[in-house]
Every structure is written in structure tokens, then in C-alpha cells.
Amino acid sequence: MKNGLIVTCPLNSFPDHELRVGEIACDMGFTNISLSHKIIAMQRYVPRAHTACTDAYLTPCLKRYIDTFTNAFEKDKLNELNVLFMQSDGGLTSVEKFSGSRAILSGPAGGVIGYSATSYIDSQPIIGFDMGGTSTDVSRFDGALEHILESAIASVTIQAPQLDINTVAAGGGSILSFRSGLFRVGPESAGAQPGSACYKKGGPLTVTDANLILGRLIAEHFPALFGPKGNEPLDREASLTKFKELATTINSFLKENEKKTLSIEEIAMGFIRVANESMSRPIRALTE
């Protein structure tokens, strides 16, 4: 059973029982075996099961990435180096101990460690704002790193030490839509492929397109890395075409309800306001 995967999480997680199940699974040919008591030795069956399943899903992906990373070096060169990976709790770990459940917020955690070391001056609290393509991460530093042991990410409860980082599903790649009379931003994301409409790969409208239409992004200031062959500039016309299609739908709804129609720029700004509100919410929660 090449590359087979199995997760064990008994209701009463006695290590001996899980270890025996792991041995049987190994004999059956499973190559990826996740034992819940090794991943997180805590009570509460459901969160432990969620964490074990998350770890089992993510760890093989991480291992493939690490293999690609290490294979890019000359043979035995890495043996001379101390290669460490950032975990969700802000600590570092070796390649062998790096696992999916401990790496979910490793990127944002690196940002917290960075700004806490470089920007904390005169005991003034700092708010960290990390906007990416899919989500935005907000954190706070007031002289000491704040940790939590449990969080819910995408409705899945994860039991693992991590920095207290609030994540909202709004970023540059968040998809713009109009449903039931409401402007919606995300939680779906266009990702890197196909990316935003302006990437010229047939992608949907996103926050990035709205910023491009409003002149907040200048296409000429970006390298020609877009299009099917990765050699074209950002395409404002592609964004504009998609916005015109969406504007037709929105204004039809407004006319039916005897409301004032909106220009493309007003529609783009409306989506930006929705995105900004989503991103501002965790900042208020941390500062009020």
C-alpha cells in the first residue's frame, strides 16, 4: 500500500494501544501513520482527532516540500548546516520533527517574531498586520509573546501550541461576488493559479483587481511575469471586462429595487470597503 495513510485516535488514547495499531498498520504497508498521542498528548477526543487528521493531511505535503528543498543542495552539504524550520508557536525545530499540525501558522509566526524583535520601542504595544493572497493575519505584541493551546481554523479545532494570531479570510486573492444584494469578499481565493483576472490566466475578480481598477496598483510598476507564459504585464483591461460583467448584474438588481445604480469605480470601492472591514475586525478585538 504505497503512500497509504492512516490516523489512529482511540476514545481512550492509551499509548500502548495506539502503538500496537501503528505496528499493524505498518505491517499492512501504510507508510504515513499518525498516532494521536504522539501528535498531541491531550484529553478531549474530538479536538485530538481533528488535530491528528490535520497533521496526517499536511505532514506528507510538508515532507515532499522539504525533500524538494534538501535535494536542491549538493550531496551531504546540509549535514554541515543547522537547518531549522519555524513552527506556529514561534519556535524553531529540526527537519525530522517538523509536522503539519505545528506548522499551520508558521509563516505568520515568523512575522510576529520579526516585528517583536525589531519594532518594540519604549514599551509601546505593536499591532502586526500580515496581508497575503488568501488571508490576513493580525497579532499584538506587548513585551511578551502570547500563546494559545487551541484554535479553530476553517471550522477545524486544532490542539497545538501557537502564537495568538487572528486570521480572517480576506486577502489580495479573495474572490469578489454579489449574492442576495450583498457585496461579498472571500472566503474563496483565486490562489496563485489561475490568480486574479488581471493575471491573464482566466481567473476571477479579486481584491487585487479592485485595487488595480481604482489606480492603487500601477501595472507598469510590476514585472512582466503574468499571462499563460509568464512574460506579460498585469492586464487592467481583463479586470475592467470582468467588472463590467459584474456591474451589469449589480445594477440590474439595484434597478429592480428602485435604487441608484453604481459606476464600476464605486463597485470596486464597495468591495474594498467590505475587505477592509473584515481585516479591521480582529484589530478592534485586540485593541479595544
TORPA-796750 format. One record per residue: x, y, z of N, C-alpha, C in turn; residue in one letter. Coordinates in steps of 0.001 Angstrom, whole numbers, plus 500000, padded with zeros to 6 digits. Layout:
XYZXYZXYZA ...
//
This chain:
500856498812500000500000500000500000500893501240500000M 501495501512498867502460502601498759501790503938499050K 502445504736499905501955506066500283500605506024500997N 500218504848501528498972504765502273499041505592503537G 497887506107503972497835506990505134496769506496506095L 497089506503507385496119506090508394496300506951509640I 495169507288510274495166508073511507494543507228512603V 495185507163513756494610506443514889494286507441515993T 493089507309516556492689508189517651491648507474518506C 492074506554519371491131505848520244490428506815521193P 489228506447521597488473507287522522489261507488523815L 489848506414524308490756506491525449492149506172524922N 492922507220524694494161507061523943495305506564524816S 495296505260525097496413504667525802497539504430524798F 498753504926525074499845504805524105500083503378523620P 500001502402524529500271501020524124499314500567523031D 498040500958523154497043500562522161497357501188520804H 497642502478520818497919503164519557499206502648518921E 500203502401519735501460501889519202501253500537518530L 500401499714519133500127498395518543499380498544517218R 498404499466517186497685499728515935498654500231514872V 499589501078515291500586501590514360501454500486513790G 501824499521514632502629498392514163501863497558513139E 500578497339513423499747496562512492499617497297511157I 499400498617511242499268499418510022500556499377509205A 501683499418509902502976499351509212503146498009508512C 502745496928509193502834495596508597501934495474507367D 500827496234507369499899496197506238500397497017505051M 501432497818505270502007498575504170501765500067504203G 501113500569505263500908502017505361502247502707505605F 502492503780504871503764504496505010503623505787505814T 502407506328505887502164507540506676501186507193507796N 501711507064508997500906506635510142500938507738511194I 499767508267511533499672509337512529499008508802513788S 499744508802514887499229508351516175498902509588517007L 497647509711517415497192510956518046497964511296519311S 498354510280520099499037510592521359500439511143521124H 501018510844519953502336511400519633502220512820519090K 501110513095518424500915514419517833500531515434518900I 499566515073519741499153515960520823498620515100521970I 499390514987523021499022514137524159498124514913525116A 496886515159524676495936515911525490494588515218525506M 493780515549526514492437515000526601491535515659525559Q 490264515257525568489247515744524633489430515080523271R 488615514082523070488745513204521903488574513936520571Y 487517514761520447487213515370519148488320516320518681V 488764517290519513489870518150519056491147517360518765P 491385516305519560492576515484519311492466514775517968R 491254514294517646491039513634516358491200514624515207A 490635515835515375490795516868514350492272517173514118H 493006517319515218494423517661515117495202516547514435T 494895515303514802495594514164514202495309514072512705A 494052514291512320493693514231510895494353515364510117C 494372516551510723495030517687510079496510517412509887T 497126516864510919498548516543510846498814515504509758D 497951514496509696498133513436508699497972513971507283A 497093514943507121496860515529505792498024516425505363Y 498543517225506304499542518232505952500980517724505962L 501294516817506880502686516399507033503283515798505760T 502577514912505042503160514407503786503454515522502781P 502597516545502745502846517685501845504123518412502255C 504278518602503573505486519257504066506727518430503754L 506609517127503937507756516256503683508183516326502218K 507187516379501313507526516484499887508238517804499604R 507742518873500235508394520175500050509821520148500593Y 509977519575501783511308519519502396512253518678501550I 511741517574501000512582516739500134513044517523498911D 512126518292498320512493519115497163513535520156497553T 513335520735498734514266521752499235515656521168499472F 515716520048500166517012519462500515517722518873499295T 516950518345498341517566517750497152518213518789496243N 517868520063496468518458521127495653519897521438496079A 520301520909497229521661521134497715522576519991497269F 523845520289497215524807519245496884524797518175497972E 525123516972497581525078515841498499525901516109499757K 525285515855500903525915515975502223526195517417502651D 525856518400501811526110519788502196525258520200503396K 523999519723503429523111520101504527523563519507505856L 524330518423505794524806517810507037525719518747507808N 526299519703507099527209520645507737526466521862508303E 525159521947508012524381523112508423523316522732509442L 522931523709510240521857523509511210520575524084510613N 519834523264509862518625523718509174517429523582510109V 516785524710510402515653524723511322514439525360510652L 513252524918511053512009525438510494511182526108511588F 510523527200511211509661527924512146508368527154512378M 507928527101513641506663526476513986505624527542514342Q 504378527107514508503295528045514809503475528756516144S 504255528167517053504461528795518363505624529781518368D 506239529996517203507350530931517115508698530311517395G 508716529030517741509973528339517990510493527655516737G 511713527178516810512344526501515681512473525015515977L 512434524216514928512573522774515098513355522197513931T 513858521003514125514650520350513084513749519786511991S 514357519410510891513616518840509765512846517600510198V 513474516766511013512862515500511409511610515693512255E 511546516777513028510428516989513944509374517948513399K 509590518484512220508651519449511637507409518708511160F 506229519099511668504993518393511326503885519374510962S 502870518856510282501801519694509767501021520452510817G 500643519783511908499816520437512921500558521556513642S 501885521507513641502682522550514295503135523632513318R 502720523509512051503218524437511031502126525284510398A 500884525143510862499760525818510204499943527330510173I 500432527904511268500641529355511333502124529702511408L 502956528865510816504401529101510913504820530374510185S 504177530670509050504507531898508319504182533146509118G 502917533314509544502578534469510383503388534528511675P 503706533362512244504506533348513475505878533959513229A 506442533681512057507730534282511718507646535795511667G 506503536303511170506304537748511141506244538343512532G 505556537652513445505456538133514830506839538185515473V 507610537122515283508961537091515856509803538229515280I 509636538486513988510416539535513338510091540919513854G 508787541271513883508470542644514299508636542837515801Y 508481541762516584508690541910518029510157542194518347S 511052541686517495512487541883517725512998543204517162A 512265543781516211512786544972515532511981546245515778T 510726546121516213509860547301516268509334547646517651S 509653546858518652509141547123520001510037548155520678Y 509556549401520720510355550514521230509590551230522341I 510290551545523414509717552326524523508441551704525088D 508387550391525103507267549653525704505916549989525082S 505913550414523837504659550700523141504147549428522468Q 502916548994522767502367547793522125502347547931520601P 502524546819519924502570546809518462501451545917517933I 500831546347516842499863545520516129500523545031514843I 500528543725514650501072543146513428499961542898512420G 500177543313511182499173543163510115499865542513508923F 499491541276508643500158540484507606499125540072506560D 499026540843505488498048540562504430498710539772503314M 498139538626503022498649537795501943497631537667500829G 497747536609500063496839536415498950495510535817499367G 495537534930500360494335534206500767493736534737502060T 494587535204502958494103535622504269494925536785504799S 494442537332505906495150538398506611495304537981508068T 496508538105508580496811537689509950497123538911510801D 496453539003511935496616540143512834497077539637514195V 498048540320514769498583539908516069498968541142516879S 499325540910518129499683542004519038500886541586519875R 501804542531520091502963542266520941503100543393521955F 503181543008523228503274543997524306504387543613525278D 505501543185524715506643542834525549506819541351525767G 505774540559525509505859539106525677504998538437524614A 505463537316524117504705536564523118503511535890523783L 502350536026523180501132535437523729500824534130523001E 500680533051523770500439531733523189499048531213523554H 498517530391522689497283529661522969497534528190522648I 496714527324523216496896525888523011495815525279522126L 494820526083521765493749525559520919493169526683520083E 492871526386518838492255527381517966491394526669516933S 490495527420516322489647526880515258490053527538513952A 490506526742513014490923527232511704490084526523510656I 489339527311509868488429526751508857487463525755509499A 486960526122510689485979525322511440486545524006511965S 487856523846511925488503522649512458489279523037513711V 488990522369514820489662522674516083491032522009516111T 492053522820516324493430522328516355493988522512517753I 494458521430518347495136521493519635496637521449519388Q 497254522609519469498699522692519273499163524055519769A 500328524121520390500835525423520844501048526354519653P 500545527560519752500728528529518673500605529941519217Q 501210530872518510501070532270518887499628532709518673L 499193533668519476497812534148519389497681535072518179D 497313534482517054497201535209515790495774535066515274I 495141536193514978493786536183514433493857536195512912N 493192535239512291493223535114510839491829535322510257T 491739536156509224490477536355508515490686535998507047V 489637535456506441489732535001505049489521536161504090A 490455537090504099490407538225503174491837538618502837A 492159538553501564493500538909501117493447539390499679G 494593539573499091494650540083497731493982539187496713G 493959537879496982493361536941496039491933536552496369G 491334537175497393489958536843497771488996537194496638S 488110536265496326487208536416495180486047537347495520I 485728538242494584484626539190494744483362538615494114L 482252538725494829480983538230494291479831539070494832S 478691538940494184477487539677494578476365538665494743F 475892538504495985474877537496496264473786538083497152R 472567537888496734471406538321497528471493539792497920S 471996540610497013472074542037497272473252542473498111G 474186541567498360475332541888499211476645541737498457L 477576542654498722478937542523498208479669541533499114F 480279540520498516480992539508499296482450539443498854R 483337539353499843484774539211499587485232537925500258V 485631536924499455486034535639500009484828534867500532G 485037533811501333486356533324501761487137532588500673P 486482532314499529487190531631498457488309532514497911E 489377531878497464490522532619496935490892532103495548S 491376533010494711491806532629493364493135531888493390A 493875532018494486495168531354494584496181531928493596G 497310531263493494498336531700492542497996531261491124A 497264530153491019496807529640489732495309529400489794Q 494462530046489012494844530968487936495168532380488409P 494888532681489671495148534023490173494047534995489795G 494293536256490054493313537308489773493078537451488272S 491972538101487914491647538296486496492770539019485761A 493411539963486436494470540748485797495732539941485524C 495796538699486029496952537846485748496901537258484338Y 495758537422483665495576536950482282495644535426482168K 495074534752483178495017533292483129493587532792483308K 492629533688483063491232533294483175490701533249484585G 491357533933485505490939533916486900489762534835487178G 489177534737488371488023535558488755488443536933489258P 487446537775489502487711539083490102488126538913491557L 489134539684491960489615539617493335489867541026493867T 490286541088495117490642542367495735491754543052494936V 492675542277494410493759542840493599493208543562492372T 492209542968491723491598543613490557490932544932490946D 490267544946492094489611546172492551490638547276492777A 491761546924493388492811547922493611493419548400492294N 493502547509491320494040547888490012493093548852489300L 491798548572489356490801549435488718490804550829489346I 491017550884490654490989552161491372492302552933491267L 493281552372490583494554553061490417495488552937491600G 495140552072492540496015551876493699497198550979493361R 497045550193492333498149549408491788498452549945490393L 499708550176490107500128550681488801500759549527488032I 500085549082486978500539547901486239501981548038485764A 502362549251485356503706549461484820504797549281485874E 504413549310487140505401549172488211505675547713488570H 504966546787487912505144545370488195505896544692487051F 506717543699487357507441542996486288506487542196485410P 506915541906484206506094541144483255506221539652483561A 505448539212484552505505537817484990504159537111484849L 503237537715484111501876537199484078501546536622482702F 500303536197482535499912535569481281500257534090481277G 499760533346480292499982531890480225501457531494480224P 502298532339479633503722532006479537504568532743480575K 503915533525481425504639534233482473505545535333481971G 505161535970480864506013537016480293505229538274479914N 504054538463480522503215539610480186502972540471481426E 502629541748481219502342542630482361500934542391482905P 500636542986484044499272542953484568498318543550483534L 497136542964483432496186543375482397494985544080483034D 495008545408483026493896546173483599492617545947482807R 492736545745481502491557545543480664490820544260481037E 491562543234481417490925541982481835490100542209483100A 490649542992484030489908543329485249488676544155484907S 488850545117484009487750546009483638486611545233482978L 486957544285482114485935543475481445485106542692482458T 485790542092483424485086541322484455484213542225485323K 484719543420485625483938544345486448482700544838485697F 482811545017484387481651545430483599480563544359483647K 480978543095483567480009541992483647479325541977485014E 480124542153486060479564542153487414478684543379487638L 479088544520487069478303545751487218476917545594486604A 476826544867485509475524544629484876474594543890485830T 475130542872486490474332542097487452473917542954488643T 474865543712489181474587544528490363473564545618490050I 473763546308488941472856547413488604471468546920488211N 471383545729487658470062545150487375469303544926488679S 470018544428489675469404544216490990468969545547491596F 469822546566491483469504547872492060468297548508491373L 468212548361490054467074548921489319465773548242489727K 465836546927489893464640546186490301464144546648491668E 465079547095492504464716547547493847464658549072493948N 464608549718492769464456551174492681465529551917493476E 466758551471493278467888552128493927468846552667492875K 469675553596493289470617554243492384471658553237491893K 471939553280490596472962552394490039474360552909490392T 475335552036490242476706552356490638477658552278489449L 478674553115489480479721553044488465480674551902488805S 481521551557487862482489550487488101483417550855489254I 483832552125489302484724552555490382484031552466491740E 482753552824491786482003552736493045481847551284493487E 481644550407492519481524548983492849482856548448493383I 483949548813492711485273548370493166485553548874494579A 485210550145494837485432550704496165484541550026497205M 483345549642496800482465548923497717483083547617498180G 483682546888497250484342545635497623485558545896498521F 486292546959498244487445547296499083486993547604500508I 485869548318500637485359548635501981484973547365502735R 484364546415502022483995545145502662485253544414503131V 486271544372502264487522543704502631488183544396503818A 488199545726503787488819546476504889488101546234506209N 486780546144506152486015545889507369486363544517507942E 486486543520507077486849542177507543488223542179508199S 489150542922507604490509542962508141490605543803509409M 489722544791509540489763545674510712489191545006511956S 488299544047511754487604543427512885488568542832513914R 489544542017513510490459541474514530491339542537515172P 491624543628514450492410544708515057491619545339516196I 490328545561515967489485546112517036489447545163518232R 489321543867517935489235542889519021490493542894519880A 491640543172519271492901543158520008493185544465520737L 492544545546520312492901546857520863491825547482521738T 490592547029521628489525547651522421489498547099523841E 
//
